[in-house]
Every structure is written in C-alpha cells, then in structure tokens.
C-alpha cells in the first residue's frame, strides 16, 4: 500500500462538508436503487451509473478534506491564507476599510484545492463584515468588489492591520467565517471555509516585502507570502 493510498484511507473530513456528503450519498443511493428496480435488465448501464456515483461521491468527500498541516511562520511572516494560484499582486486602493493604498495579493482556489482558509498572522480581529453580491468568475478583478464576500481585519503584534477578503466564485455559493470581533487568533487557526471554487484577497501595508510571484502555486498555512 502506497503512502498516498494510506493518506486517502485516513482522510479527515471538514465539518462543513458532513451534511453535503450525507445528503449526496443518500441521493446517489436512492438513485441507484430506483434505476435497478425499474430497469433490472440494464446490467451494464446500472454498472456504469453505480461506478459514476461512487466516483462522484468520492470527489465530494475529497473536496472537504482537511490536510495535516502546521504553521511554521516566524515573527512578522505572513502565511498564505489559502491553497491555490497567485492571480494578483499589485498596489491598489482599498476602499472598504483602510481608504488608502495597500499591496493586494489574490489567491484563486480551483475546485480541486483545499478550501479551508487560515489566519495568515496572529492578532486580534478588529473588523468583520459580510457583503451579499453576484457570482462572477472568481479570478476576474471585479469579483473583489461585486461578488458575495466576507471581510476580516486582523490587528497584528505591532498594531498593524491585515485585511483578508473571502470571495465566492462562479460555483461557490456559501462562505463560512469563524472570526468574530475582539477574538484573538493564532497564525494557522482556521478563519473559515468557502465551498466549491473561490478566491481569497489579502491586503498588506505598502512596506511589506512580497515573497511570491504571479502564477505561483501556494499552500495555505505553509507558504510564506510576505514579511512585515
């Protein structure tokens, strides 16, 4: 048995996926039962549908996986808040909270990425706000201002503030956030979860030193993306 197979067998599932996994499994079970009941002689078709159902259910379970991953960021280092691909690195005007220029780093999560979001640096939650919106493709620039999103601001060890914005994508229809105002969260604790394809923006002070490049693949709670 390979190491990868062992990891799949002992796959830990995120609590946000338990209901979806249970309901989808029940639906696929009933679907296969009905097809076999009303079309008992379609042996090869029944077999294909059963195989596809198992594969679909396995994909849904895999989407909600929880990787064994510990943060090792040193003082002042900012870890990636999510798995995915860096699609934006730019100096931009952040108008929701700071009303000044910041360095924006955006990470796009495909449906195959881990969709847990982590706190990139230890600090106190100084601001949270939910914004309803549309569901355009998450890698487009306007997604940051038009899509459904949740903004969280963390005040760090030296009273600097980092803004994290969870953004729903074309497929994603639910953002979960665990941070509440005045909470103190350690780097590496879970910030929340976005379901089925999305994006996370992080806004840093202008003096932050960016350590990733455009199109880099990053791992949440592991890749150091910047330093204060």
C-alpha positions in Angstrom: 0.0 0.0 0.0 1.5 3.4 -1.0 1.8 6.4 1.3 -0.7 8.3 -0.9 -3.3 5.5 -0.6 -2.8 5.4 3.2 -3.5 9.2 3.3 -6.7 8.7 1.3 -7.9 6.0 3.7 -7.3 8.1 6.8 -8.7 11.2 5.1 -10.1 13.7 7.6 -13.3 15.4 6.5 -14.1 19.0 7.4 -17.3 19.6 9.5 -18.6 22.0 6.8 -18.9 19.0 4.4 -20.7 16.5 6.6 -24.2 17.5 5.6 -23.4 17.7 1.9 -21.6 14.4 1.9 -24.5 12.7 3.8 -27.3 14.1 1.6 -25.4 13.5 -1.7 -24.6 9.9 -0.6 -28.3 9.3 0.2 -29.4 10.8 -3.1 -27.0 8.6 -5.1 -28.0 5.5 -3.1 -31.7 6.1 -3.8 -31.0 6.9 -7.5 -29.2 3.6 -8.0 -31.9 1.7 -6.2 -34.6 3.2 -8.4 -32.7 2.5 -11.6 -32.1 -1.1 -10.6 -35.7 -1.5 -9.6 -37.3 -0.1 -12.7 -34.6 -1.3 -15.2 -33.3 -4.6 -13.7 -32.2 -5.9 -17.1 -29.9 -2.9 -17.9 -26.9 -4.6 -16.3 -24.1 -2.7 -18.0 -25.9 0.7 -17.7 -26.6 0.0 -14.0 -22.9 -0.8 -13.5 -21.7 2.4 -15.2 -24.2 4.5 -13.2 -23.0 2.8 -9.9 -19.4 3.4 -10.8 -20.0 7.1 -11.7 -22.0 7.5 -8.5 -19.1 6.2 -6.4 -16.6 8.4 -8.2 -18.8 11.5 -7.7 -19.3 10.8 -4.0 -15.5 10.3 -3.6 -14.8 13.6 -5.3 -17.3 15.4 -2.9 -15.6 13.8 0.1 -12.1 14.7 -1.2 -13.2 18.3 -1.7 -13.9 18.6 2.1 -10.6 17.1 3.1 -8.6 18.5 6.0 -4.8 18.3 5.4 -2.4 17.7 8.3 -0.6 21.0 8.1 1.1 23.0 10.9 2.1 26.6 10.6 5.8 27.5 11.0 5.8 31.2 10.3 8.4 33.3 12.1 7.8 36.7 13.7 6.5 39.1 11.1 6.0 36.4 8.4 2.6 36.2 6.7 1.5 32.8 5.6 -0.8 32.1 2.6 -4.5 32.1 3.9 -5.5 29.5 1.3 -4.3 26.9 -1.2 -4.3 28.0 -4.8 -2.7 30.1 -7.5 -1.5 33.7 -7.1 -3.5 35.7 -9.7 -3.0 39.3 -8.4 0.0 41.1 -6.9 -0.5 44.9 -7.2 -0.6 48.2 -5.4 -4.2 49.2 -5.1 -6.6 51.5 -3.2 -8.6 49.6 -0.6 -11.8 51.5 0.0 -13.8 49.3 2.3 -11.8 49.7 5.5 -8.4 51.4 5.1 -9.3 54.0 2.5 -5.6 54.1 1.4 -3.2 52.3 -0.8 -2.2 48.7 0.1 -0.5 45.7 -1.5 -3.1 43.3 -2.7 -2.3 39.6 -3.1 -5.1 37.4 -4.5 -5.1 33.6 -4.4 -7.6 31.7 -6.7 -8.8 28.3 -5.4 -9.9 25.8 -8.0 -12.5 23.1 -7.1 -9.6 20.7 -6.5 -7.8 22.8 -4.0 -8.2 22.5 -0.2 -10.9 25.1 0.6 -10.1 25.8 4.2 -9.0 29.4 4.9 -6.4 30.1 7.6 -5.4 33.1 9.7 -2.1 34.3 8.0 -0.7 36.1 11.1 -1.5 36.1 14.8 -3.6 39.0 16.0 -6.9 40.4 17.3 -9.9 40.6 15.0 -10.7 44.3 14.7 -13.3 44.3 11.9 -15.7 41.8 10.2 -18.4 42.4 7.5 -20.4 40.3 5.2 -21.3 41.6 1.7 -24.0 40.0 -0.4 -23.3 40.1 -4.1 -23.1 38.3 -7.5 -21.1 35.2 -8.6 -18.8 36.2 -11.5 -15.7 34.1 -12.1 -13.5 34.5 -9.1 -10.2 35.3 -10.9 -11.7 38.4 -12.5 -10.7 41.7 -10.8 -14.3 42.9 -10.3 -15.0 39.8 -8.2 -13.3 41.5 -5.3 -16.0 44.2 -5.2 -19.0 42.6 -6.9 -19.2 39.0 -5.6 -20.5 37.7 -2.3 -17.7 38.2 0.1 -16.7 38.4 3.8 -14.0 40.8 5.0 -11.9 40.2 8.2 -9.3 42.5 9.5 -6.5 41.3 11.9 -4.5 43.7 14.1 -1.0 42.2 14.4 1.6 42.2 17.1 2.8 45.8 16.3 -0.7 47.2 15.8 -0.5 46.9 12.0 -3.7 45.6 10.3 -4.0 43.0 7.6 -7.3 42.6 5.7 -8.4 39.2 4.4 -11.4 39.0 2.0 -13.0 35.7 1.3 -14.8 35.8 -2.1 -17.4 33.4 -3.5 -16.8 32.4 -7.1 -19.0 31.2 -10.0 -19.7 27.8 -8.4 -19.2 28.7 -4.7 -22.4 29.7 -3.0 -21.5 29.8 0.6 -18.8 31.5 2.7 -18.2 30.4 6.2 -16.3 32.6 8.6 -15.4 31.7 12.3 -13.7 35.0 13.2 -15.6 37.4 15.5 -14.7 41.0 16.5 -12.3 41.1 19.5 -11.2 37.5 19.2 -7.5 36.7 19.3 -6.5 34.1 16.8 -3.1 32.5 16.4 -1.5 32.2 13.0 -2.6 28.9 11.5 -6.1 28.8 13.1 -9.0 28.3 10.7 -10.6 31.5 9.5 -13.3 29.8 7.6 -14.3 27.7 4.6 -15.5 28.6 1.0 -17.4 25.9 -0.8 -16.7 24.9 -4.4 -14.2 27.2 -6.1 -13.4 30.7 -4.9 -10.7 33.3 -4.1 -9.1 35.0 -1.1 -7.6 38.5 -1.2 -5.2 39.8 1.3 -4.3 43.5 1.7 -0.9 44.3 3.3 0.9 47.6 4.3 3.0 49.1 1.5 6.2 48.4 3.4 5.5 44.6 3.4 8.0 42.6 1.4 6.2 40.3 -1.0 7.9 36.8 -1.3 5.7 35.2 -4.1 5.3 35.9 -7.8 2.3 36.0 -10.1 1.1 32.5 -11.0 2.9 30.8 -8.1 1.2 27.9 -6.5 0.9 28.3 -2.8 -0.2 26.2 0.2 -2.4 27.7 2.9 -0.8 27.8 6.3 2.5 26.8 4.8 3.8 29.1 2.1 5.3 32.4 3.4 3.9 35.0 1.0 5.2 38.2 2.6 7.1 39.7 5.6 6.3 42.8 7.6 
